[in-house]
Amino acid sequence: MLRSAAATWLFAADDGGTAAWTLVDGQLRPMWRAGDAGTSPVVAGGLLFVYDPGGGVRVYDAPTGRRIAKLECGRGHWNSPIVVDGRIALPEGNSNDHATSGILDIWRLR
């Protein structure tokens, strides 16, 4: 969720795509939709980070839905981007595999 002076935003993603709504006068109003599948949308600094289980993190301008970048990474299952201190971190893989080692991707925002 993102709150600005003008609106409260809600973001959701699933196999069918990624979408944004605003809450206005107690009603959700659709603002944009992208056909890219995803999980666990995270908002930070006006950007929306959405993990694609097929591999990659898509970065959108949160208010417009314009795709800014795709950060390359491996496949996974319901992985969530972590955004802190100008960095994006994402574990690869599937926790259901019970692996004892893995890969942690880290990118830096410009």
N, CA, C and O atoms as a GROMACS GRO file, in nm:
protein
  440
    1MET      N    1   0.084  -0.116   0.000
    1MET     CA    2   0.000   0.000   0.000
    1MET      C    3   0.090   0.124   0.000
    1MET      O    4   0.200   0.123   0.056
    2LEU      N    5   0.042   0.229  -0.062
    2LEU     CA    6   0.113   0.355  -0.071
    2LEU      C    7   0.016   0.466  -0.037
    2LEU      O    8  -0.096   0.470  -0.090
    3ARG      N    9   0.056   0.555   0.049
    3ARG     CA   10  -0.029   0.670   0.082
    3ARG      C   11   0.040   0.797   0.037
    3ARG      O   12   0.158   0.820   0.064
    4SER      N   13  -0.035   0.879  -0.032
    4SER     CA   14   0.014   1.010  -0.073
    4SER      C   15  -0.089   1.112  -0.026
    4SER      O   16  -0.192   1.076   0.030
    5ALA      N   17  -0.060   1.239  -0.048
    5ALA     CA   18  -0.154   1.343  -0.007
    5ALA      C   19  -0.285   1.331  -0.084
    5ALA      O   20  -0.391   1.369  -0.033
    6ALA      N   21  -0.279   1.277  -0.205
    6ALA     CA   22  -0.397   1.271  -0.290
    6ALA      C   23  -0.477   1.141  -0.278
    6ALA      O   24  -0.597   1.140  -0.302
    7ALA      N   25  -0.410   1.031  -0.241
    7ALA     CA   26  -0.481   0.902  -0.245
    7ALA      C   27  -0.410   0.796  -0.165
    7ALA      O   28  -0.293   0.810  -0.128
    8THR      N   29  -0.483   0.689  -0.138
    8THR     CA   30  -0.426   0.567  -0.083
    8THR      C   31  -0.428   0.464  -0.195
    8THR      O   32  -0.532   0.441  -0.258
    9TRP      N   33  -0.315   0.402  -0.221
    9TRP     CA   34  -0.300   0.307  -0.330
    9TRP      C   35  -0.292   0.165  -0.277
    9TRP      O   36  -0.236   0.140  -0.170
   10LEU      N   37  -0.348   0.072  -0.353
   10LEU     CA   38  -0.340  -0.072  -0.324
   10LEU      C   39  -0.284  -0.140  -0.447
   10LEU      O   40  -0.326  -0.111  -0.559
   11PHE      N   41  -0.187  -0.231  -0.427
   11PHE     CA   42  -0.126  -0.305  -0.537
   11PHE      C   43  -0.142  -0.454  -0.512
   11PHE      O   44  -0.131  -0.500  -0.398
   12ALA      N   45  -0.168  -0.530  -0.618
   12ALA     CA   46  -0.182  -0.675  -0.605
   12ALA      C   47  -0.125  -0.740  -0.731
   12ALA      O   48  -0.126  -0.682  -0.839
   13ALA      N   49  -0.075  -0.863  -0.713
   13ALA     CA   50  -0.021  -0.939  -0.826
   13ALA      C   51  -0.051  -1.086  -0.806
   13ALA      O   52  -0.052  -1.136  -0.693
   14ASP      N   53  -0.076  -1.156  -0.918
   14ASP     CA   54  -0.096  -1.300  -0.916
   14ASP      C   55  -0.062  -1.352  -1.055
   14ASP      O   56  -0.001  -1.281  -1.135
   15ASP      N   57  -0.100  -1.476  -1.085
   15ASP     CA   58  -0.069  -1.533  -1.216
   15ASP      C   59  -0.133  -1.456  -1.331
   15ASP      O   60  -0.086  -1.463  -1.445
   16GLY      N   61  -0.239  -1.382  -1.302
   16GLY     CA   62  -0.310  -1.308  -1.406
   16GLY      C   63  -0.253  -1.171  -1.436
   16GLY      O   64  -0.290  -1.109  -1.536
   17GLY      N   65  -0.163  -1.121  -1.352
   17GLY     CA   66  -0.104  -0.990  -1.377
   17GLY      C   67  -0.082  -0.910  -1.250
   17GLY      O   68  -0.094  -0.962  -1.139
   18THR      N   69  -0.050  -0.784  -1.270
   18THR     CA   70  -0.023  -0.689  -1.161
   18THR      C   71  -0.115  -0.570  -1.182
   18THR      O   72  -0.135  -0.525  -1.295
   19ALA      N   73  -0.173  -0.518  -1.072
   19ALA     CA   74  -0.268  -0.409  -1.087
   19ALA      C   75  -0.259  -0.312  -0.970
   19ALA      O   76  -0.208  -0.345  -0.862
   20ALA      N   77  -0.312  -0.191  -0.994
   20ALA     CA   78  -0.315  -0.086  -0.892
   20ALA      C   79  -0.454  -0.025  -0.886
   20ALA      O   80  -0.522  -0.009  -0.988
   21TRP      N   81  -0.494   0.008  -0.764
   21TRP     CA   82  -0.621   0.076  -0.740
   21TRP      C   83  -0.596   0.190  -0.643
   21TRP      O   84  -0.498   0.188  -0.568
   22THR      N   85  -0.684   0.290  -0.645
   22THR     CA   86  -0.682   0.393  -0.541
   22THR      C   87  -0.813   0.384  -0.464
   22THR      O   88  -0.915   0.342  -0.516
   23LEU      N   89  -0.807   0.426  -0.339
   23LEU     CA   90  -0.925   0.431  -0.255
   23LEU      C   91  -0.973   0.576  -0.254
   23LEU      O   92  -0.905   0.665  -0.203
   24VAL      N   93  -1.092   0.597  -0.310
   24VAL     CA   94  -1.150   0.731  -0.319
   24VAL      C   95  -1.295   0.724  -0.271
   24VAL      O   96  -1.374   0.644  -0.322
   25ASP      N   97  -1.329   0.806  -0.175
   25ASP     CA   98  -1.466   0.809  -0.120
   25ASP      C   99  -1.514   0.670  -0.080
   25ASP      O  100  -1.631   0.636  -0.102
   26GLY      N  101  -1.425   0.591  -0.023
   26GLY     CA  102  -1.462   0.458   0.025
   26GLY      C  103  -1.474   0.353  -0.083
   26GLY      O  104  -1.519   0.242  -0.056
   27GLN      N  105  -1.435   0.385  -0.207
   27GLN     CA  106  -1.443   0.289  -0.317
   27GLN      C  107  -1.306   0.271  -0.383
   27GLN      O  108  -1.230   0.366  -0.399
   28LEU      N  109  -1.277   0.145  -0.421
   28LEU     CA  110  -1.154   0.118  -0.496
   28LEU      C  111  -1.177   0.150  -0.643
   28LEU      O  112  -1.275   0.106  -0.703
   29ARG      N  113  -1.086   0.227  -0.699
   29ARG     CA  114  -1.095   0.263  -0.841
   29ARG      C  115  -0.972   0.210  -0.912
   29ARG      O  116  -0.859   0.239  -0.871
   30PRO      N  117  -0.991   0.131  -1.019
   30PRO     CA  118  -0.875   0.078  -1.092
   30PRO      C  119  -0.795   0.191  -1.156
   30PRO      O  120  -0.851   0.284  -1.214
   31MET      N  121  -0.662   0.182  -1.144
   31MET     CA  122  -0.575   0.285  -1.201
   31MET      C  123  -0.491   0.231  -1.317
   31MET      O  124  -0.478   0.298  -1.419
   32TRP      N  125  -0.435   0.114  -1.301
   32TRP     CA  126  -0.359   0.053  -1.411
   32TRP      C  127  -0.348  -0.097  -1.389
   32TRP      O  128  -0.367  -0.148  -1.279
   33ARG      N  129  -0.316  -0.167  -1.499
   33ARG     CA  130  -0.299  -0.311  -1.495
   33ARG      C  131  -0.192  -0.350  -1.595
   33ARG      O  132  -0.188  -0.298  -1.707
   34ALA      N  133  -0.105  -0.443  -1.554
   34ALA     CA  134  -0.003  -0.500  -1.643
   34ALA      C  135  -0.026  -0.650  -1.649
   34ALA      O  136  -0.062  -0.710  -1.548
   35GLY      N  137  -0.007  -0.710  -1.762
   35GLY     CA  138  -0.032  -0.852  -1.780
   35GLY      C  139   0.074  -0.943  -1.724
   35GLY      O  140   0.063  -1.065  -1.733
   36ASP      N  141   0.179  -0.885  -1.664
   36ASP     CA  142   0.290  -0.965  -1.612
   36ASP      C  143   0.252  -1.030  -1.479
   36ASP      O  144   0.208  -0.963  -1.386
   37ALA      N  145   0.269  -1.162  -1.471
   37ALA     CA  146   0.242  -1.235  -1.346
   37ALA      C  147   0.339  -1.190  -1.238
   37ALA      O  148   0.448  -1.142  -1.268
   38GLY      N  149   0.298  -1.207  -1.114
   38GLY     CA  150   0.388  -1.169  -1.007
   38GLY      C  151   0.336  -1.210  -0.871
   38GLY      O  152   0.223  -1.258  -0.857
   39THR      N  153   0.420  -1.190  -0.771
   39THR     CA  154   0.384  -1.217  -0.632
   39THR      C  155   0.440  -1.105  -0.546
   39THR      O  156   0.534  -1.035  -0.586
   40SER      N  157   0.385  -1.088  -0.431
   40SER     CA  158   0.439  -1.004  -0.323
   40SER      C  159   0.485  -0.865  -0.366
   40SER      O  160   0.603  -0.834  -0.352
   41PRO      N  161   0.396  -0.780  -0.418
   41PRO     CA  162   0.438  -0.645  -0.456
   41PRO      C  163   0.487  -0.567  -0.333
   41PRO      O  164   0.428  -0.575  -0.225
   42VAL      N  165   0.596  -0.492  -0.352
   42VAL     CA  166   0.654  -0.411  -0.246
   42VAL      C  167   0.673  -0.270  -0.300
   42VAL      O  168   0.729  -0.252  -0.409
   43VAL      N  169   0.628  -0.169  -0.226
   43VAL     CA  170   0.644  -0.029  -0.266
   43VAL      C  171   0.754   0.036  -0.183
   43VAL      O  172   0.758   0.021  -0.061
   44ALA      N  173   0.844   0.106  -0.251
   44ALA     CA  174   0.949   0.181  -0.182
   44ALA      C  175   0.993   0.296  -0.272
   44ALA      O  176   1.022   0.276  -0.390
   45GLY      N  177   0.997   0.414  -0.217
   45GLY     CA  178   1.046   0.530  -0.293
   45GLY      C  179   0.966   0.559  -0.418
   45GLY      O  180   1.023   0.606  -0.516
   46GLY      N  181   0.837   0.532  -0.419
   46GLY     CA  182   0.754   0.557  -0.536
   46GLY      C  183   0.765   0.451  -0.643
   46GLY      O  184   0.704   0.465  -0.750
   47LEU      N  185   0.842   0.346  -0.618
   47LEU     CA  186   0.857   0.236  -0.713
   47LEU      C  187   0.787   0.112  -0.659
   47LEU      O  188   0.779   0.092  -0.538
   48LEU      N  189   0.736   0.031  -0.750
   48LEU     CA  190   0.672  -0.095  -0.715
   48LEU      C  191   0.761  -0.208  -0.765
   48LEU      O  192   0.795  -0.213  -0.884
   49PHE      N  193   0.798  -0.298  -0.675
   49PHE     CA  194   0.884  -0.412  -0.706
   49PHE      C  195   0.798  -0.538  -0.701
   49PHE      O  196   0.736  -0.567  -0.598
   50VAL      N  197   0.794  -0.614  -0.812
   50VAL     CA  198   0.710  -0.734  -0.820
   50VAL      C  199   0.794  -0.851  -0.869
   50VAL      O  200   0.855  -0.845  -0.976
   51TYR      N  201   0.796  -0.957  -0.790
   51TYR     CA  202   0.872  -1.076  -0.827
   51TYR      C  203   0.792  -1.160  -0.926
   51TYR      O  204   0.672  -1.182  -0.906
   52ASP      N  205   0.858  -1.206  -1.031
   52ASP     CA  206   0.799  -1.297  -1.130
   52ASP      C  207   0.850  -1.436  -1.098
   52ASP      O  208   0.970  -1.461  -1.108
   53PRO      N  209   0.761  -1.531  -1.060
   53PRO     CA  210   0.806  -1.666  -1.025
   53PRO      C  211   0.885  -1.735  -1.136
   53PRO      O  212   0.960  -1.830  -1.109
   54GLY      N  213   0.869  -1.691  -1.260
   54GLY     CA  214   0.946  -1.746  -1.371
   54GLY      C  215   1.088  -1.692  -1.376
   54GLY      O  216   1.169  -1.739  -1.456
   55GLY      N  217   1.117  -1.594  -1.292
   55GLY     CA  218   1.249  -1.534  -1.287
   55GLY      C  219   1.241  -1.385  -1.315
   55GLY      O  220   1.184  -1.343  -1.416
   56GLY      N  221   1.297  -1.306  -1.228
   56GLY     CA  222   1.305  -1.162  -1.248
   56GLY      C  223   1.221  -1.083  -1.150
   56GLY      O  224   1.122  -1.132  -1.096
   57VAL      N  225   1.264  -0.960  -1.128
   57VAL     CA  226   1.188  -0.864  -1.048
   57VAL      C  227   1.156  -0.748  -1.141
   57VAL      O  228   1.246  -0.685  -1.195
   58ARG      N  229   1.027  -0.721  -1.159
   58ARG     CA  230   0.986  -0.608  -1.241
   58ARG      C  231   0.974  -0.485  -1.153
   58ARG      O  232   0.922  -0.492  -1.041
   59VAL      N  233   1.022  -0.372  -1.205
   59VAL     CA  234   1.016  -0.247  -1.133
   59VAL      C  235   0.927  -0.152  -1.211
   59VAL      O  236   0.952  -0.124  -1.328
   60TYR      N  237   0.822  -0.103  -1.145
   60TYR     CA  238   0.725  -0.012  -1.207
   60TYR      C  239   0.727   0.122  -1.136
   60TYR      O  240   0.760   0.130  -1.018
   61ASP      N  241   0.692   0.228  -1.208
   61ASP     CA  242   0.659   0.354  -1.145
   61ASP      C  243   0.522   0.330  -1.081
   61ASP      O  244   0.424   0.308  -1.153
   62ALA      N  245   0.514   0.335  -0.949
   62ALA     CA  246   0.392   0.294  -0.878
   62ALA      C  247   0.266   0.369  -0.924
   62ALA      O  248   0.164   0.304  -0.948
   63PRO      N  249   0.267   0.502  -0.938
   63PRO     CA  250   0.144   0.570  -0.976
   63PRO      C  251   0.099   0.548  -1.121
   63PRO      O  252  -0.021   0.551  -1.149
   64THR      N  253   0.193   0.526  -1.213
   64THR     CA  254   0.156   0.517  -1.355
   64THR      C  255   0.153   0.374  -1.409
   64THR      O  256   0.086   0.347  -1.508
   65GLY      N  257   0.226   0.283  -1.344
   65GLY     CA  258   0.236   0.148  -1.394
   65GLY      C  259   0.337   0.131  -1.506
   65GLY      O  260   0.349   0.023  -1.564
   66ARG      N  261   0.411   0.238  -1.538
   66ARG     CA  262   0.513   0.229  -1.642
   66ARG      C  263   0.627   0.140  -1.592
   66ARG      O  264   0.683   0.164  -1.486
   67ARG      N  265   0.659   0.038  -1.672
   67ARG     CA  266   0.768  -0.052  -1.632
   67ARG      C  267   0.901   0.018  -1.656
   67ARG      O  268   0.929   0.065  -1.766
   68ILE      N  269   0.982   0.023  -1.551
   68ILE     CA  270   1.111   0.092  -1.555
   68ILE      C  271   1.224  -0.006  -1.584
   68ILE      O  272   1.316   0.026  -1.660
   69ALA      N  273   1.217  -0.125  -1.525
   69ALA     CA  274   1.327  -0.220  -1.540
   69ALA      C  275   1.280  -0.361  -1.508
   69ALA      O  276   1.176  -0.381  -1.445
   70LYS      N  277   1.358  -0.458  -1.552
   70LYS     CA  278   1.342  -0.596  -1.507
   70LYS      C  279   1.479  -0.640  -1.457
   70LYS      O  280   1.577  -0.642  -1.533
   71LEU      N  281   1.485  -0.675  -1.331
   71LEU     CA  282   1.609  -0.722  -1.270
   71LEU      C  283   1.614  -0.873  -1.287
   71LEU      O  284   1.525  -0.944  -1.240
   72GLU      N  285   1.716  -0.923  -1.352
   72GLU     CA  286   1.725  -1.065  -1.382
   72GLU      C  287   1.764  -1.147  -1.260
   72GLU      O  288   1.853  -1.110  -1.183
   73CYS      N  289   1.695  -1.260  -1.242
   73CYS     CA  290   1.728  -1.354  -1.136
   73CYS      C  291   1.661  -1.488  -1.170
   73CYS      O  292   1.588  -1.498  -1.269
   74GLY      N  293   1.686  -1.587  -1.088
   74GLY     CA  294   1.633  -1.721  -1.113
   74GLY      C  295   1.488  -1.737  -1.069
   74GLY      O  296   1.426  -1.647  -1.014
   75ARG      N  297   1.436  -1.857  -1.097
   75ARG     CA  298   1.299  -1.892  -1.064
   75ARG      C  299   1.282  -1.911  -0.914
   75ARG      O  300   1.379  -1.928  -0.840
   76GLY      N  301   1.156  -1.907  -0.870
   76GLY     CA  302   1.129  -1.929  -0.729
   76GLY      C  303   0.980  -1.951  -0.705
   76GLY      O  304   0.901  -1.961  -0.799
   77HIS      N  305   0.946  -1.959  -0.579
   77HIS     CA  306   0.807  -1.983  -0.541
   77HIS      C  307   0.767  -1.886  -0.430
   77HIS      O  308   0.810  -1.900  -0.316
   78TRP      N  309   0.686  -1.787  -0.463
   78TRP     CA  310   0.634  -1.687  -0.368
   78TRP      C  311   0.745  -1.610  -0.297
   78TRP      O  312   0.731  -1.577  -0.180
   79ASN      N  313   0.853  -1.584  -0.367
   79ASN     CA  314   0.962  -1.506  -0.309
   79ASN      C  315   0.920  -1.359  -0.301
   79ASN      O  316   0.844  -1.312  -0.385
   80SER      N  317   0.969  -1.289  -0.203
   80SER     CA  318   0.934  -1.148  -0.182
   80SER      C  319   1.058  -1.060  -0.191
   80SER      O  320   1.157  -1.085  -0.123
   81PRO      N  321   1.052  -0.955  -0.275
   81PRO     CA  322   1.164  -0.861  -0.277
   81PRO      C  323   1.173  -0.790  -0.142
   81PRO      O  324   1.071  -0.764  -0.077
   82ILE      N  325   1.295  -0.761  -0.102
   82ILE     CA  326   1.321  -0.685   0.020
   82ILE      C  327   1.391  -0.557  -0.024
   82ILE      O  328   1.496  -0.563  -0.088
   83VAL      N  329   1.334  -0.441   0.008
   83VAL     CA  330   1.390  -0.314  -0.036
   83VAL      C  331   1.426  -0.233   0.088
   83VAL      O  332   1.340  -0.200   0.170
   84VAL      N  333   1.555  -0.202   0.101
   84VAL     CA  334   1.603  -0.126   0.217
   84VAL      C  335   1.736  -0.058   0.183
   84VAL      O  336   1.821  -0.116   0.116
   85ASP      N  337   1.752   0.064   0.229
   85ASP     CA  338   1.878   0.136   0.218
   85ASP      C  339   1.932   0.140   0.075
   85ASP      O  340   2.052   0.123   0.053
   86GLY      N  341   1.843   0.164  -0.022
   86GLY     CA  342   1.885   0.175  -0.161
   86GLY      C  343   1.921   0.045  -0.229
   86GLY      O  344   1.982   0.046  -0.336
   87ARG      N  345   1.885  -0.068  -0.167
   87ARG     CA  346   1.916  -0.199  -0.225
   87ARG      C  347   1.790  -0.284  -0.234
   87ARG      O  348   1.697  -0.268  -0.156
   88ILE      N  349   1.790  -0.375  -0.330
   88ILE     CA  350   1.682  -0.472  -0.346
   88ILE      C  351   1.746  -0.609  -0.330
   88ILE      O  352   1.844  -0.641  -0.397
   89ALA      N  353   1.690  -0.691  -0.242
   89ALA     CA  354   1.741  -0.827  -0.222
   89ALA      C  355   1.630  -0.926  -0.250
   89ALA      O  356   1.513  -0.899  -0.222
   90LEU      N  357   1.666  -1.040  -0.307
   90LEU     CA  358   1.567  -1.142  -0.338
   90LEU      C  359   1.634  -1.280  -0.330
   90LEU      O  360   1.734  -1.305  -0.397
   91PRO      N  361   1.578  -1.368  -0.250
   91PRO     CA  362   1.629  -1.506  -0.248
   91PRO      C  363   1.574  -1.582  -0.369
   91PRO      O  364   1.458  -1.566  -0.405
   92GLU      N  365   1.656  -1.664  -0.430
   92GLU     CA  366   1.610  -1.749  -0.540
   92GLU      C  367   1.570  -1.885  -0.486
   92GLU      O  368   1.612  -1.925  -0.378
   93GLY      N  369   1.488  -1.956  -0.562
   93GLY     CA  370   1.453  -2.093  -0.529
   93GLY      C  371   1.319  -2.108  -0.462
   93GLY      O  372   1.240  -2.014  -0.452
   94ASN      N  373   1.295  -2.230  -0.415
   94ASN     CA  374   1.167  -2.269  -0.357
   94ASN      C  375   1.192  -2.327  -0.219
   94ASN      O  376   1.262  -2.428  -0.206
   95SER      N  377   1.137  -2.267  -0.116
   95SER     CA  378   1.160  -2.316   0.020
   95SER      C  379   1.108  -2.458   0.039
   95SER      O  380   1.154  -2.529   0.128
   96ASN      N  381   1.015  -2.500  -0.044
   96ASN     CA  382   0.962  -2.636  -0.034
   96ASN      C  383   1.066  -2.742  -0.076
   96ASN      O  384   1.047  -2.861  -0.050
   97ASP      N  385   1.175  -2.698  -0.139
   97ASP     CA  386   1.282  -2.790  -0.177
   97ASP      C  387   1.372  -2.824  -0.058
   97ASP      O  388   1.449  -2.920  -0.065
   98HIS      N  389   1.362  -2.748   0.051
   98HIS     CA  390   1.441  -2.769   0.173
   98HIS      C  391   1.591  -2.770   0.145
   98HIS      O  392   1.665  -2.849   0.204
   99ALA      N  393   1.636  -2.683   0.056
   99ALA     CA  394   1.779  -2.674   0.023
   99ALA      C  395   1.856  -2.619   0.143
   99ALA      O  396   1.802  -2.543   0.223
  100THR      N  397   1.980  -2.657   0.155
  100THR     CA  398   2.065  -2.609   0.264
  100THR      C  399   2.160  -2.500   0.218
  100THR      O  400   2.240  -2.450   0.297
  101SER      N  401   2.151  -2.462   0.091
  101SER     CA  402   2.228  -2.349   0.039
  101SER      C  403   2.145  -2.285  -0.071
  101SER      O  404   2.046  -2.343  -0.117
  102GLY      N  405   2.184  -2.167  -0.114
  102GLY     CA  406   2.107  -2.100  -0.217
  102GLY      C  407   2.173  -1.974  -0.266
  102GLY      O  408   2.292  -1.949  -0.242
  103ILE      N  409   2.093  -1.894  -0.336
  103ILE     CA  410   2.142  -1.770  -0.396
  103ILE      C  411   2.059  -1.654  -0.344
  103ILE      O  412   1.936  -1.662  -0.340
  104LEU      N  413   2.126  -1.546  -0.305
  104LEU     CA  414   2.060  -1.422  -0.266
  104LEU      C  415   2.108  -1.315  -0.364
  104LEU      O  416   2.225  -1.278  -0.364
  105ASP      N  417   2.015  -1.266  -0.446
  105ASP     CA  418   2.047  -1.159  -0.542
  105ASP      C  419   2.033  -1.026  -0.472
  105ASP      O  420   1.938  -1.005  -0.396
  106ILE      N  421   2.128  -0.934  -0.497
  106ILE     CA  422   2.120  -0.799  -0.440
  106ILE      C  423   2.152  -0.700  -0.551
  106ILE      O  424   2.253  -0.711  -0.620
  107TRP      N  425   2.063  -0.602  -0.568
  107TRP     CA  426   2.082  -0.495  -0.665
  107TRP      C  427   2.085  -0.362  -0.588
  107TRP      O  428   2.034  -0.352  -0.476
  108ARG      N  429   2.144  -0.260  -0.649
  108ARG     CA  430   2.150  -0.128  -0.588
  108ARG      C  431   2.071  -0.029  -0.674
  108ARG      O  432   2.084  -0.028  -0.796
  109LEU      N  433   1.989   0.053  -0.608
  109LEU     CA  434   1.917   0.159  -0.678
  109LEU      C  435   2.013   0.271  -0.714
  109LEU      O  436   2.108   0.298  -0.640
  110ARG      N  437   1.988   0.337  -0.825
  110ARG     CA  438   2.073   0.450  -0.863
  110ARG      C  439   2.030   0.573  -0.790
  110ARG      O  440   2.089   0.680  -0.808
   0.00000   0.00000   0.00000
